[in-house]
Amino acid sequence: MNFVKQSIKLFFQSAVLLGAILAINLLLFKGTMQVSAMSATETKLFNLIEKYGEENVIVENGLSIKVGQEKTFVTQDMGQATVWVSTNDNIVKVIKNNTFRGIAPGTTFLVSEVNGKHHILEVFVDDGSRISRSINTASRSVNSTTNGTFYKVFIDAGHGGKDPGAVANGVREADVNIGVALKVEQKLRAKNIDVMMSRTTNVFVELKERARLANEYGAHVFVSIHANAAGSSAAKGIETYYHEDKPAHKVFASSIQTKLVNYTGANNRGVLSQDFLVNRETNMPSALVECGYLTNGSEAALLATDSYQEKLANAIVDGVVNYLQENVQPYKWINVDNKWYYVNPVTGEKKTGWVLDNKIWYYLDPQGVRQTGWIDYLGRKYYLDSEGKMKTGWLLLEDKWYCFEDSGAMKTGWALIGGKWYYLDKTGEMKIGFITDNNRKYYLGPSGAMQTGWVLDNNIWYYFDIYGAMQTGWIKPDKVWYYLDGNGEMKTGWIDYYGTKYYLNKYGAMETGWLVDGNTKYYLSESGAMQKGWLLQGGKWYYLDANGAMRTGWYRIDGAEYFFYDNGQMAANVLIEGRRINVYGRVS
């Protein structure tokens, strides 16, 4: 009985201890623990941060480039002597110091050590099938409502979770970013503006996911909030970025930058352009704000305070609201005499140019009439369907395929789409079959995709290298030699190459060694060249005449008679048909 009581007592003690351990773990990981495992991108970043130490790392704002695009990147304070090292040359390859090139679709990181700090730069490489979605117009008209509000704003608190951003003077950038972002959210909602956040707690969110969420949400504007860092503690001030390929977004960035400087009195570092991923991959006007330098002791101390974060939040909110009120107005469609117009019901103003309504682009002529069919805009062609909706991606028109960028501009020339190359001529028509570009021939299959390797066309075989260029002359794929004539056609049978004969079997492969063609036997060397004259093989002599044919029976060579058996071997030191043949094969 005492034993049972003791066992029960031990069981309850163990249960209490286990519960305490679980409670401690939950407290330790509160706010950072996630149900799902880290993504591959987060894992790579975390490993780099762990390698160098959080205090010695500055996580730069990520970039987005295309396959084949070269990019030079240094911050204002890193200096031109910056040397980047890629963690994956198969995705991004450093060409020289601070210049790198997108090699293949994917995400990787570059690292550069400057003044004892390891700068980590995330680079996303896409395959070119999606490009900047923005059309270069000064303003957009949008018609959208959510929960009774009109404006929709996406607020992105930079970094988070395993990614601290910059860390200096005891302050983590990720903490400053979320502090300001939450205040911005609260103030926008107080103005009856709908808001979506990339994160509201200390979690990691991939850069591509931030852009995807904003696009899916259909925000009118996008603001990414950050704090800066530099190699010098003297650097200070506020700067705001827009995407270098979207000059129309400078208006939005300027609206925020002006308010930030006015509200805080901080050093004005200006409105700048850069290839930041969140600015490039978002559909709407976007701005990335650097609220100050953590590497500057005075600014770091300010950025950590609630009162200064309030000033920053008020400035960002006013900058956003001013832009929305001046550039994003509620319009609606009206039909007059079978012509559609986009009109402000309050002022009666008709919109012209490009307008975005419910995530769809339309184009209105100078009189405000909605257009359909083909239009020319700033030297590029666009196609609008019967309802005026701008088309993107592939489109079949009158049995011809065309392809349009995400911006709606018609593609011409080579285009990499979904990992495959296509060619669209000057009219935008997708080509199939043979084409010539820069004096090189290429072959496009029935789907329009560029072909590589062997291609059968009209019962003729051709070969195209990994870049799609048609090959001529000798080639050796898979350790076998083939010959393609000047038209690229794979040859079979006998060919004469600079006075030497070669034989290619019915599959086009070059033959070597003994060859029987018809009733004649030939010998081809290791290089494939047809042999003539005397041939020593396996210790036996053979003779191949001027046409390369192996001789049998009696045959006169240079005035001497020889005898060759049916297998072509020369007879020696033997009596044949009453005639004595010496050890050298000659008739004595």
BELFEN-V436262 format. One record per residue. RES is the residue in one letter. SS is DSSP state (H for helix, E for strand, C for the rest). D_FIRST is the distance of its C-alpha to the first C-alpha in whole Angstrom. Layout:
res->RES ss->SS d_first->D_FIRST
res->RES ss->SS d_first->D_FIRST
This chain:
res->M ss->C d_first->0
res->N ss->H d_first->4
res->F ss->H d_first->5
res->V ss->H d_first->5
res->K ss->H d_first->6
res->Q ss->H d_first->9
res->S ss->H d_first->10
res->I ss->H d_first->11
res->K ss->H d_first->12
res->L ss->H d_first->14
res->F ss->H d_first->16
res->F ss->H d_first->17
res->Q ss->H d_first->19
res->S ss->H d_first->20
res->A ss->H d_first->22
res->V ss->H d_first->23
res->L ss->H d_first->25
res->L ss->H d_first->26
res->G ss->H d_first->28
res->A ss->H d_first->29
res->I ss->H d_first->31
res->L ss->H d_first->32
res->A ss->H d_first->34
res->I ss->H d_first->35
res->N ss->H d_first->37
res->L ss->H d_first->38
res->L ss->H d_first->40
res->L ss->H d_first->41
res->F ss->H d_first->43
res->K ss->C d_first->44
res->G ss->C d_first->47
res->T ss->C d_first->48
res->M ss->C d_first->45
res->Q ss->C d_first->46
res->V ss->C d_first->45
res->S ss->C d_first->47
res->A ss->C d_first->48
res->M ss->C d_first->51
res->S ss->C d_first->55
res->A ss->H d_first->57
res->T ss->H d_first->59
res->E ss->H d_first->56
res->T ss->H d_first->55
res->K ss->H d_first->58
res->L ss->H d_first->59
res->F ss->H d_first->55
res->N ss->H d_first->56
res->L ss->H d_first->59
res->I ss->H d_first->58
res->E ss->H d_first->55
res->K ss->H d_first->58
res->Y ss->H d_first->60
res->G ss->C d_first->58
res->E ss->H d_first->58
res->E ss->H d_first->60
res->N ss->H d_first->63
res->V ss->E d_first->63
res->I ss->E d_first->65
res->V ss->E d_first->64
res->E ss->C d_first->68
res->N ss->C d_first->69
res->G ss->C d_first->68
res->L ss->E d_first->72
res->S ss->E d_first->73
res->I ss->E d_first->75
res->K ss->E d_first->77
res->V ss->C d_first->77
res->G ss->C d_first->80
res->Q ss->C d_first->80
res->E ss->E d_first->81
res->K ss->E d_first->80
res->T ss->E d_first->80
res->F ss->C d_first->78
res->V ss->C d_first->77
res->T ss->C d_first->76
res->Q ss->C d_first->79
res->D ss->C d_first->77
res->M ss->C d_first->76
res->G ss->C d_first->80
res->Q ss->C d_first->82
res->A ss->C d_first->81
res->T ss->C d_first->77
res->V ss->C d_first->76
res->W ss->C d_first->73
res->V ss->E d_first->71
res->S ss->E d_first->70
res->T ss->C d_first->66
res->N ss->C d_first->68
res->D ss->C d_first->71
res->N ss->C d_first->71
res->I ss->C d_first->71
res->V ss->E d_first->73
res->K ss->E d_first->75
res->V ss->E d_first->76
res->I ss->E d_first->80
res->K ss->E d_first->81
res->N ss->C d_first->79
res->N ss->C d_first->78
res->T ss->E d_first->80
res->F ss->E d_first->78
res->R ss->E d_first->78
res->G ss->E d_first->76
res->I ss->C d_first->75
res->A ss->C d_first->73
res->P ss->C d_first->71
res->G ss->E d_first->68
res->T ss->E d_first->66
res->T ss->E d_first->66
res->F ss->E d_first->66
res->L ss->E d_first->69
res->V ss->E d_first->68
res->S ss->E d_first->71
res->E ss->E d_first->70
res->V ss->E d_first->72
res->N ss->C d_first->72
res->G ss->C d_first->69
res->K ss->E d_first->67
res->H ss->E d_first->66
res->H ss->E d_first->68
res->I ss->E d_first->66
res->L ss->E d_first->68
res->E ss->E d_first->67
res->V ss->E d_first->69
res->F ss->E d_first->69
res->V ss->E d_first->72
res->D ss->E d_first->73
res->D ss->C d_first->75
res->G ss->C d_first->78
res->S ss->C d_first->77
res->R ss->C d_first->76
res->I ss->C d_first->78
res->S ss->C d_first->79
res->R ss->C d_first->79
res->S ss->C d_first->81
res->I ss->C d_first->84
res->N ss->C d_first->86
res->T ss->C d_first->87
res->A ss->C d_first->87
res->S ss->C d_first->85
res->R ss->C d_first->83
res->S ss->C d_first->83
res->V ss->E d_first->80
res->N ss->E d_first->79
res->S ss->C d_first->75
res->T ss->C d_first->73
res->T ss->E d_first->69
res->N ss->C d_first->67
res->G ss->C d_first->71
res->T ss->E d_first->72
res->F ss->C d_first->74
res->Y ss->C d_first->74
res->K ss->E d_first->71
res->V ss->E d_first->70
res->F ss->E d_first->67
res->I ss->E d_first->66
res->D ss->E d_first->65
res->A ss->E d_first->63
res->G ss->C d_first->63
res->H ss->C d_first->61
res->G ss->E d_first->57
res->G ss->C d_first->54
res->K ss->C d_first->54
res->D ss->E d_first->58
res->P ss->C d_first->58
res->G ss->C d_first->62
res->A ss->E d_first->64
res->V ss->E d_first->62
res->A ss->E d_first->64
res->N ss->C d_first->64
res->G ss->C d_first->60
res->V ss->E d_first->61
res->R ss->E d_first->60
res->E ss->H d_first->62
res->A ss->H d_first->60
res->D ss->H d_first->58
res->V ss->H d_first->62
res->N ss->H d_first->63
res->I ss->H d_first->60
res->G ss->H d_first->61
res->V ss->H d_first->64
res->A ss->H d_first->63
res->L ss->H d_first->61
res->K ss->H d_first->64
res->V ss->H d_first->66
res->E ss->H d_first->64
res->Q ss->H d_first->64
res->K ss->H d_first->67
res->L ss->H d_first->69
res->R ss->H d_first->67
res->A ss->H d_first->68
res->K ss->C d_first->71
res->N ss->C d_first->70
res->I ss->C d_first->70
res->D ss->E d_first->68
res->V ss->E d_first->66
res->M ss->E d_first->64
res->M ss->E d_first->62
res->S ss->C d_first->61
res->R ss->C d_first->58
res->T ss->C d_first->56
res->T ss->C d_first->53
res->N ss->C d_first->53
res->V ss->C d_first->53
res->F ss->C d_first->55
res->V ss->C d_first->58
res->E ss->C d_first->60
res->L ss->H d_first->64
res->K ss->H d_first->65
res->E ss->H d_first->62
res->R ss->H d_first->64
res->A ss->H d_first->67
res->R ss->H d_first->66
res->L ss->H d_first->64
res->A ss->H d_first->67
res->N ss->H d_first->69
res->E ss->H d_first->67
res->Y ss->H d_first->67
res->G ss->C d_first->71
res->A ss->C d_first->71
res->H ss->C d_first->74
res->V ss->E d_first->74
res->F ss->E d_first->71
res->V ss->E d_first->70
res->S ss->E d_first->68
res->I ss->E d_first->67
res->H ss->E d_first->67
res->A ss->E d_first->68
res->N ss->E d_first->70
res->A ss->C d_first->70
res->A ss->C d_first->73
res->G ss->C d_first->73
res->S ss->C d_first->75
res->S ss->C d_first->74
res->A ss->C d_first->77
res->A ss->C d_first->77
res->K ss->C d_first->76
res->G ss->C d_first->77
res->I ss->E d_first->76
res->E ss->E d_first->77
res->T ss->E d_first->77
res->Y ss->E d_first->77
res->Y ss->E d_first->78
res->H ss->E d_first->78
res->E ss->C d_first->82
res->D ss->C d_first->83
res->K ss->C d_first->82
res->P ss->H d_first->85
res->A ss->H d_first->85
res->H ss->H d_first->81
res->K ss->H d_first->83
res->V ss->H d_first->84
res->F ss->H d_first->80
res->A ss->H d_first->79
res->S ss->H d_first->82
res->S ss->H d_first->81
res->I ss->H d_first->77
res->Q ss->H d_first->79
res->T ss->H d_first->81
res->K ss->H d_first->79
res->L ss->H d_first->77
res->V ss->H d_first->79
res->N ss->H d_first->81
res->Y ss->H d_first->77
res->T ss->H d_first->76
res->G ss->C d_first->79
res->A ss->C d_first->78
res->N ss->C d_first->80
res->N ss->E d_first->81
res->R ss->E d_first->81
res->G ss->E d_first->82
res->V ss->E d_first->82
res->L ss->E d_first->81
res->S ss->E d_first->81
res->Q ss->E d_first->78
res->D ss->C d_first->77
res->F ss->E d_first->73
res->L ss->H d_first->71
res->V ss->H d_first->70
res->N ss->H d_first->73
res->R ss->H d_first->75
res->E ss->C d_first->72
res->T ss->C d_first->72
res->N ss->C d_first->75
res->M ss->C d_first->76
res->P ss->E d_first->77
res->S ss->E d_first->75
res->A ss->E d_first->75
res->L ss->E d_first->72
res->V ss->E d_first->72
res->E ss->E d_first->72
res->C ss->E d_first->71
res->G ss->E d_first->72
res->Y ss->E d_first->71
res->L ss->C d_first->68
res->T ss->C d_first->69
res->N ss->C d_first->71
res->G ss->H d_first->70
res->S ss->H d_first->71
res->E ss->H d_first->71
res->A ss->H d_first->67
res->A ss->H d_first->66
res->L ss->H d_first->68
res->L ss->H d_first->66
res->A ss->C d_first->63
res->T ss->C d_first->64
res->D ss->H d_first->63
res->S ss->H d_first->67
res->Y ss->H d_first->68
res->Q ss->H d_first->66
res->E ss->H d_first->67
res->K ss->H d_first->71
res->L ss->H d_first->71
res->A ss->H d_first->69
res->N ss->H d_first->72
res->A ss->H d_first->74
res->I ss->H d_first->73
res->V ss->H d_first->73
res->D ss->H d_first->76
res->G ss->H d_first->77
res->V ss->H d_first->76
res->V ss->H d_first->77
res->N ss->H d_first->80
res->Y ss->H d_first->80
res->L ss->H d_first->79
res->Q ss->H d_first->81
res->E ss->H d_first->84
res->N ss->H d_first->84
res->V ss->C d_first->81
res->Q ss->C d_first->83
res->P ss->C d_first->82
res->Y ss->C d_first->84
res->K ss->E d_first->85
res->W ss->E d_first->87
res->I ss->E d_first->90
res->N ss->E d_first->92
res->V ss->E d_first->96
res->D ss->C d_first->99
res->N ss->C d_first->96
res->K ss->E d_first->95
res->W ss->E d_first->92
res->Y ss->E d_first->92
res->Y ss->E d_first->89
res->V ss->E d_first->89
res->N ss->C d_first->88
res->P ss->C d_first->88
res->V ss->C d_first->89
res->T ss->C d_first->91
res->G ss->C d_first->93
res->E ss->C d_first->93
res->K ss->E d_first->93
res->K ss->C d_first->91
res->T ss->C d_first->92
res->G ss->E d_first->91
res->W ss->E d_first->87
res->V ss->E d_first->85
res->L ss->E d_first->81
res->D ss->E d_first->80
res->N ss->C d_first->76
res->K ss->C d_first->76
res->I ss->E d_first->79
res->W ss->E d_first->82
res->Y ss->E d_first->86
res->Y ss->E d_first->89
res->L ss->E d_first->92
res->D ss->C d_first->96
res->P ss->C d_first->98
res->Q ss->C d_first->98
res->G ss->C d_first->95
res->V ss->C d_first->95
res->R ss->E d_first->92
res->Q ss->C d_first->93
res->T ss->C d_first->92
res->G ss->E d_first->93
res->W ss->E d_first->94
res->I ss->E d_first->94
res->D ss->E d_first->95
res->Y ss->E d_first->93
res->L ss->C d_first->94
res->G ss->C d_first->95
res->R ss->E d_first->92
res->K ss->E d_first->92
res->Y ss->E d_first->89
res->Y ss->E d_first->89
res->L ss->E d_first->88
res->D ss->C d_first->87
res->S ss->C d_first->89
res->E ss->C d_first->87
res->G ss->C d_first->88
res->K ss->C d_first->84
res->M ss->E d_first->84
res->K ss->C d_first->83
res->T ss->C d_first->81
res->G ss->E d_first->80
res->W ss->E d_first->82
res->L ss->E d_first->85
res->L ss->E d_first->87
res->L ss->E d_first->90
res->E ss->C d_first->93
res->D ss->C d_first->91
res->K ss->E d_first->91
res->W ss->E d_first->88
res->Y ss->E d_first->87
res->C ss->E d_first->85
res->F ss->E d_first->84
res->E ss->C d_first->82
res->D ss->C d_first->79
res->S ss->C d_first->82
res->G ss->C d_first->84
res->A ss->C d_first->87
res->M ss->E d_first->88
res->K ss->C d_first->87
res->T ss->C d_first->90
res->G ss->E d_first->90
res->W ss->E d_first->87
res->A ss->E d_first->84
res->L ss->E d_first->80
res->I ss->E d_first->78
res->G ss->C d_first->75
res->G ss->C d_first->75
res->K ss->E d_first->78
res->W ss->E d_first->82
res->Y ss->E d_first->85
res->Y ss->E d_first->88
res->L ss->E d_first->90
res->D ss->C d_first->94
res->K ss->C d_first->96
res->T ss->C d_first->95
res->G ss->C d_first->92
res->E ss->C d_first->92
res->M ss->E d_first->89
res->K ss->C d_first->91
res->I ss->C d_first->90
res->G ss->E d_first->92
res->F ss->E d_first->94
res->I ss->E d_first->94
res->T ss->E d_first->96
res->D ss->E d_first->95
res->N ss->C d_first->96
res->N ss->C d_first->98
res->R ss->E d_first->95
res->K ss->E d_first->94
res->Y ss->E d_first->91
res->Y ss->E d_first->90
res->L ss->E d_first->88
res->G ss->C d_first->86
res->P ss->C d_first->86
res->S ss->C d_first->83
res->G ss->C d_first->85
res->A ss->C d_first->83
res->M ss->E d_first->84
res->Q ss->C d_first->84
res->T ss->C d_first->83
res->G ss->E d_first->84
res->W ss->E d_first->86
res->V ss->E d_first->87
res->L ss->E d_first->89
res->D ss->E d_first->92
res->N ss->C d_first->95
res->N ss->C d_first->94
res->I ss->E d_first->95
res->W ss->E d_first->92
res->Y ss->E d_first->91
res->Y ss->E d_first->89
res->F ss->E d_first->88
res->D ss->C d_first->86
res->I ss->C d_first->82
res->Y ss->C d_first->85
res->G ss->C d_first->86
res->A ss->C d_first->90
res->M ss->E d_first->92
res->Q ss->C d_first->92
res->T ss->C d_first->96
res->G ss->E d_first->97
res->W ss->E d_first->94
res->I ss->E d_first->91
res->K ss->C d_first->88
res->P ss->H d_first->84
res->D ss->H d_first->82
res->K ss->H d_first->84
res->V ss->C d_first->87
res->W ss->C d_first->90
res->Y ss->E d_first->92
res->Y ss->E d_first->95
res->L ss->E d_first->96
res->D ss->C d_first->99
res->G ss->C d_first->101
res->N ss->C d_first->100
res->G ss->C d_first->96
res->E ss->C d_first->97
res->M ss->E d_first->95
res->K ss->C d_first->97
res->T ss->C d_first->97
res->G ss->E d_first->100
res->W ss->E d_first->102
res->I ss->E d_first->103
res->D ss->E d_first->105
res->Y ss->E d_first->104
res->Y ss->C d_first->106
res->G ss->C d_first->108
res->T ss->E d_first->105
res->K ss->E d_first->104
res->Y ss->E d_first->100
res->Y ss->E d_first->99
res->L ss->E d_first->96
res->N ss->C d_first->94
res->K ss->C d_first->94
res->Y ss->C d_first->91
res->G ss->C d_first->93
res->A ss->C d_first->91
res->M ss->E d_first->93
res->E ss->C d_first->94
res->T ss->C d_first->94
res->G ss->E d_first->96
res->W ss->E d_first->98
res->L ss->E d_first->98
res->V ss->E d_first->100
res->D ss->E d_first->102
res->G ss->C d_first->104
res->N ss->C d_first->106
res->T ss->E d_first->106
res->K ss->E d_first->104
res->Y ss->E d_first->103
res->Y ss->E d_first->101
res->L ss->E d_first->99
res->S ss->C d_first->98
res->E ss->C d_first->94
res->S ss->C d_first->96
res->G ss->C d_first->97
res->A ss->C d_first->101
res->M ss->E d_first->103
res->Q ss->C d_first->104
res->K ss->C d_first->108
res->G ss->E d_first->110
res->W ss->E d_first->108
res->L ss->E d_first->105
res->L ss->E d_first->103
res->Q ss->E d_first->100
res->G ss->C d_first->98
res->G ss->C d_first->101
res->K ss->E d_first->103
res->W ss->E d_first->106
res->Y ss->E d_first->106
res->Y ss->E d_first->109
res->L ss->E d_first->109
res->D ss->C d_first->112
res->A ss->C d_first->113
res->N ss->C d_first->111
res->G ss->C d_first->108
res->A ss->C d_first->108
res->M ss->E d_first->107
res->R ss->C d_first->110
res->T ss->C d_first->111
res->G ss->E d_first->114
res->W ss->E d_first->117
res->Y ss->E d_first->117
res->R ss->E d_first->119
res->I ss->E d_first->118
res->D ss->C d_first->120
res->G ss->C d_first->123
res->A ss->E d_first->121
res->E ss->E d_first->120
res->Y ss->E d_first->116
res->F ss->E d_first->114
res->F ss->E d_first->111
res->Y ss->C d_first->109
res->D ss->C d_first->107
res->N ss->C d_first->104
res->G ss->C d_first->106
res->Q ss->C d_first->106
res->M ss->E d_first->109
res->A ss->C d_first->111
res->A ss->C d_first->112
res->N ss->C d_first->113
res->V ss->E d_first->114
res->L ss->E d_first->117
res->I ss->E d_first->117
res->E ss->C d_first->120
res->G ss->C d_first->122
res->R ss->E d_first->122
res->R ss->E d_first->120
res->I ss->E d_first->117
res->N ss->C d_first->117
res->V ss->C d_first->113
res->Y ss->C d_first->114
res->G ss->C d_first->114
res->R ss->E d_first->118
res->V ss->E d_first->120
res->S ss->C d_first->122
